[in-house]
């Protein structure tokens, strides 16, 4: 029986759901375990940095502002996204447990994609904050309120929850009657649905919709905000004021570049040419792990407000310790 006839027979009878998938990971790379040890180090620093940043924002009341509400959301998303990905990745490849149960694979896919999407839209919300602060400074407190920011973040969570759940749910209607080897380091969406032996056209459409919604739209809108910011800054006569305004955007621009450029580059290369699985895995794994690693460092060491808040917290704790002695 040919492959087409086999697929027709499967679709006309019952769905074929495998008990397990096999995650292939890297192929023919010597000493690859050192890379996983590096990711383990990245995860430890990510957890410490993001928990520290979340604690500072929560404990210092001067940071209870719409701007740091967005930063808090980003740190929470980074913490959850890294926890969804890296521990399982280390278990899979450091301890050579490459088989993953079908249901666990879909859950794995959902959480990694969902938190990655929320991170993208949180960076867009940060761009909105910078856009209003520089282009409409006198109306900042009218446009950037706790209610407005909460509504934007809530929309992002609900929209992405629905989109990712729909994309992952569509995989459950597919039949897998051939290879069960996923050519990735986790249960990535495209490498999984492309293994199916029945019609995947709807999955392909949803994958493009997700790509546009999660990467293209936020990146285009962020680009437009910075075009507007550049125009607004060109009208500022004082060079000192211009530099001061640019400094407030530098942290955000670093995060945008680190997050979006590798992802967009890989996806464009995948569409226009053939990308080696090893190159795709390295790029994708670093894109999922380095931004959460850098975010708390950038916002702790490059933001004066956070540094002042940390000093205030240290002084408060110092005074508390003295009074208890």
N, C-alpha and C positions, 0 to 999 in steps of 0.2 A: 504494500500500500504506500502511495506517494505521500509527501508531506501535506499537500493540499487536501487529499482525501482523508488523511488522518485528522487534520484540523477540523474538517467538516463533520467527521464522525464524532469527534469530541464535543463540538458545539451543539450537535443535535442530540447528544445523550446527557452527560452530566459534566459539571466543571471538574477539572483535575487540579486539585490543590495539593502541593507537595507537603510532606511533613516538615521538611527543612530545606533551607537554602545553604549554599557554600560561598563564603566570602573569600575571594581569591587574593585581594590585597596586591602588594607589589610582586613582580616577577623578575627573577634573575638579577637582584640587586644584593651585592655582598654587604654584610654587616648592617642589614636593615634594622636590626633590633636597637641599634644606637639611636635611630630616628624615633622609635617608639619611646625610648627612655627620655629623649628630648621633649616629646609631647607630654610625658608624665610630669616633667619639670614645669612645662608651660601651664599645665592644669593646676598644679599646686600653687604657683604664683597667681594664676587667674582667680582661684578661690579666695586666697588671702587678700588680694588687692580689691576684689569686688565686694567681699564681706566687709572689709575695712571701710570702703567708700559708702556702702549702704548704711553702716553704723554711724559714720560721721554725719551724713545727711539726716538720718533719723534723730540723732541726739542733739544736734545743734539747731536751735529754732530759727536762727538767722538764715539758714539754708532752706527753710520751708517756703520756697517760692516756686512759681511755675517753671522757671528755668531748671531748677534742681529737682523738680518733680520729673522732668524729662530725663535728667542724668540718672536719677534713681531707677527709672524704668529701664534705661539702657543697661545699668549695672545688674539689675535683677535678671534681665533677658540674657546677658552674657553669662551669668552664673548658671542659669538653668540650661542654656544651650550647650555650654561646655560640659556640664554634668550629664546631659543626655547623650553626648557623643563620646567623650574621651575615655571614661572608665570602661565602657563596653568595648571600645576600640583596642584598649590595652589588654583586656581579657582575651579578646579574639586573637590577637597576633603575638603578644608576648608569651602567652600560655598556650598558643596554638589550638584554640577552641573555635575553629572557623565555621562550624555548622551552627546555624541559627534557626530556631523554630519559626514556622511561617507567620504565626500571629505576632510573635516577638519582633520579627523583621518589619512588619507593617507599623507596629508601635514605634519602633526605633526610627523608621523613616518619618513618621508624623512629627515626633518631637524635635528632631534635628531640623527639618524643613520649617516647621512652625516658628521656632525661636530664631532661626536665621532670617525669616521674613519679618518678624517683629523688630529685629535689630535694624533692618533696612528702613522700615517706616519710622522708627524712632529717630534715626539720623535725619530723615526728612522733617520731622517735627522740630528737631534742633535747628535746621536750616530756616524754618518759619520764624523761630525765636530770634535768630540773628538778623533775618531780613527786616522784621518789624523794629528791632532795636536800633538798626543803623539807618533804615530808610524812613521810618516814622517814629523817631525817638520821643516826641512829645505825646504820642498816642500809645506808647508801648504798654502802659498799665491798663489801658482800655481794651487793647487787642489781645494781649498775652495775660490772661487771667487763669486762675486755678480751674475754673469751670471750662474755659475754652480748651486748655491743654488736656484736661481729663477727658473731654469729649473726643479730642483728636486721638489720644492714646487708646481709649476704649473702642473707637471705631476700628483702629488698626488691629487690635486683638481679636475683635469679633469677625472682621472681614477675613483676616488671615486664617483664623480658626476654621471658618466655613470653607475657604478655598482649599486649604491643605487637607482638611477632612474629606472633601469631595474628591480631590486628586488621589488620595490614598484609598478611599472607598472604591473607586473605579477599578483598582487593581484586583479587588476581591471578586470581580466578575470575569476575570481572565482565567484561562486554562494553561497550565505549565506541563507540557508533555515531552519536552526536550531537555536541553541543558538547564541545570539548576545552579550554575556557577555565576555569581554576581561579580562582575569585573570592577570592583570598587572596594573601598575600605570600610564602607557601611552600606546599609540597605538604601542606596540612592535610588531616586525615582525612575529615571530613564533606564539605567542598567537592569532594573527589575522588570519593568513592563515590556522591555524589548525582548525578554526571554519567553514571552507568551507565544502560544502557537495559534491563537485565534485573532480576531480583528482588534487592533490596538489604535485605530484612527482617533477614537474619542479621547483616549489617554494622551495621544500626541497633541491634539488640540488643546487639552487642558494644560499640558506641559508648557505650551507656548503662551497660553493665557497667564499661567503662573510666572513665567519668565518676564513677561511684560509688566505684570502687576507688582512683582517683588523687586525686580531690578531696574527695568527701563523707566517706568513712570516715576519712582522716587529719584532716580539719577537725573532725569530730564528736569524735574521740578527743582531739585537742588541746584542744577546748573543755571536755571532761569533766575533763582533767588540770588545767586552770586553775580550774574550779569547785572541785575538791578543794584546789588550792593556796590559793584565796581563803578557803575554810573553815579550812584549817590556819593561815593567817596571822591570821585573826580571833581565834584562840585565843592568839596571842602577846601577852603583856601589854605588852612594851616596844615603843614606837613606833619607836625607833632600829633595833631588830632587824628589825622589819617592813619598814622602808624598805630596809635592807640586803638582805633577801631579795627584795624587789621589783626592786631594781637588777639582780640576777642574772637576772631574767626579761625585763627591758626589751628587750635586744638580740633575743631570740628572738621576742618579741611583735611587734616592728617588722618582722622578716622574714616572719612569718606573715601579718600584715596586708597587706604589699606584694605577697606572692605570691598569696594565696588570694582576697582580696576582689575584685580586678578580674576574675579568671577565673570565679569563681562568679557575679558580677554579670552578666557577658556571657552565660554559659550559661543562666542563669535568664531573662534578657531574650529570648534567642533562642527559648526554649520558649514563653514567655508572649506575646511580641509580635514584631514585625519589627525587626531591627537592621540599620541601613544598613551595607553592606559596608565603607565607609571607617571607620566607628566601630568595627566589629569588628576591622579590620586594625590600627588605632592601638592599641586596647586590648590585643589579643593580642600585638603586637610589643613593646609596652612591658612587658607581663607576662613575656615570655620574656627580655628584656634588662636591665631595671632591677634585679630581685632579684640576679642574679649580679654586677652592678655595685656594689650596696650591701653585699652580704654581707661581703666582706673589710674594707670601711671600718667597718662596725658592729663586727665582731669584733676589729679592730686598734685602733680608737680608743676603744671603750667597754668593753673588757675589760682589767682591770688585769694579769692574768696574762700576756696577750700583750704588753702594753707593757713589762712587766718582762723578758720573754723577749727582746724586741727590743733593749732596753738592754744586756742581758747579752751578746747576740750582737755588738752594736756594740763593747762593751768588749773582748770576746775578739778581734775582728778588729783593734781598735786596738792591743792588746798584741802581736798577731802581726806587725803591720806594723812596730812599733817594734823588735822583736827581729830582724827581717830586714834592717833598715837598718844 
